Amino acid sequence: MVLDYLGKDFSYLKNKKLFLFDMDGTIYLGSKIFDGVLEFLDQIKKNGGHFIFITNNSSKSASDYILKLKEIGIATNEDNFFTSTHATILHFNKHYKGQKIYAQGTRSFINELKEAGLNVTDEFDSTANVIVVAYDNELTSQKMFTTCKMLTEVKTAKYYATNPDWVCPVDFGSVPDCGSMCFGYEKATGRKPVFIGKPEPDMINIVMQKFGYTKEQTVVFGDRLYTDIASGNSAGVDTVLDLSGEATINDYSESTVKSTFVLQSVKDMLKLYE
Ligand SMILES: [Mg+2]
């Protein structure tokens, strides 16, 4: 038996094949990788498993993340990532192919949508059928102005946002993420978006399908209850809350969202291979 933070035996996680990780607060904070992450990823590969980083952060593309992880010592390729931008593209290509989409986000986000063949503009357009807001660390008051004008004057356009996270961790604390930005827009325009990323189960379901794994073979690791753990629960897979990031054990006790297991950090997983 190997016990988790709450005294529950988690040894069967050793038999999992698809390991889905949140990034910030789960495998690193800023540019500092957590202890045991590299060893754990090696073990997964040795056992013929697969690891994928699932992130609600739409401001970076998979190629940006490949570089970032390389800097902290993790070798990856495009297949190791699934972002809320990927989920947004799949959704829009299915439902709004060829239709005009107004998007507010980083240049990287807008380029990814365009490269996927979507009809995107970042300027006011009264003919748009869709408005999408993403986390934007290049945000300007001009962009906020245009988005509010779109939301107010183009009432027929469906309104989406990439992810509902309230805050994005930075080295001194946090800055407003997409959820907070959309709350600001709601106060200004009265409109609420449909959120696409975690806690919706879609990102997890798409990745399981893509790589041919079952729910029983899959486990989600994350540090945020209302997104990471909630998405795993709604997809019906096992979840592990890591206390290395946002959620504390007190948050866990008070939350209605519960994970299958609680670990201090992913380093605890190494106990399974001793
Ligand atoms: Mg996180």
Residues whose N, C-alpha, C, O or C-beta is under 5 A from the ligand:
A	BS01	MG	D22 M23 D24 G25 T26 D223 R224
